[in-house]
Amino acid sequence: MARILPLEMVRITEAAALAAAKLMGRGDEDSADEAAVEAMRTKFNDVKIRGRVVIGEGERDEAPMLYIGEIVGKGGPDAPEIDIAVDPLEGTKLTARGANGALAVMAMGQRDKLLHAPDTYMLKLVVGQDCAGTLDLRDSLTENLLRIAERKRMPVTDLTVCMLDRPRHHGYMDECRALGTRIRLISDGDVSGALATCRWSSPIDVLIGIGGAPEGVLAACAIRAMGGDMQARLHFRNDEEIERAKEMGMDDPHKILTLTDLAGGDDVLFAGTGVTDGDFLKGVRFHTKGATSESVVMRSKTKTIRWVRTEHDFSAQTDSQENAS
């Protein structure tokens, strides 16, 4: 994929983050999400790609834009064909409450290489680069944690396991407490939790739990670039979702998915911008002339991770619009 795309992706996630951040703490999840979606969709019009949304805001009859199957980008005969996964606001509740950890994220991959699955739940198990190859979802969490601790050459009691604070995870909490491992519960936003496992400076060693499948694919794209490892399995809510997965081309909807099943191909790109402060990225800061944002962009082919701090001058944007009119 073209080298210019990573910067274009940052511009897209920045637009979504800025739009959502304006509504931080107002208690209105829908308005924050709608603002991020509209800003991200509009920004796609500036990018010279033939993009197809494979992970988005839902099916076409559920979402007015960035729906699964929507074609985005300027197009053109020489524009690359790319599959796109988006979550314009990963952490709508966090943003509405003014809580930490909300992100605007997206990923790009080669055509037909990102998992195409219905908007359902997914069981995820994620570790960083030093523990790649230790995961097996056929085993219990206890067995996986013992292997991870052995690979890290540290007591299992020193591991920190991250999971969403949900009743469905009480069994995992019990296993961790029986082993004596540390637990970090998060209220929402398991993409940032998954990414944190791959940073050497992070206090999180493992992410486990059932969260959104779209977020799982997005996390997998970043984890490929960061050298980590991940296994997953779709967690369906009903038979209709299973049939939908089969219609989308999944021969075995209950298959254990590896990192390359989720995000395959020779080259995968990931970009994210902080909306509110988090362990991974700082949130948007508004000031007299505009705002400051912090983003990250990654590429699996080159294993590069770039941190981008941007100063947005709103007065300059206003002047440009007035001159254009």
Order of alpha helices (4+ residues) and beta strands (2+ residues): alpha-alpha-beta-beta-beta-alpha-beta-beta-alpha-beta-alpha-beta-alpha-beta-alpha-beta-alpha-alpha-beta-beta-beta-beta-alpha
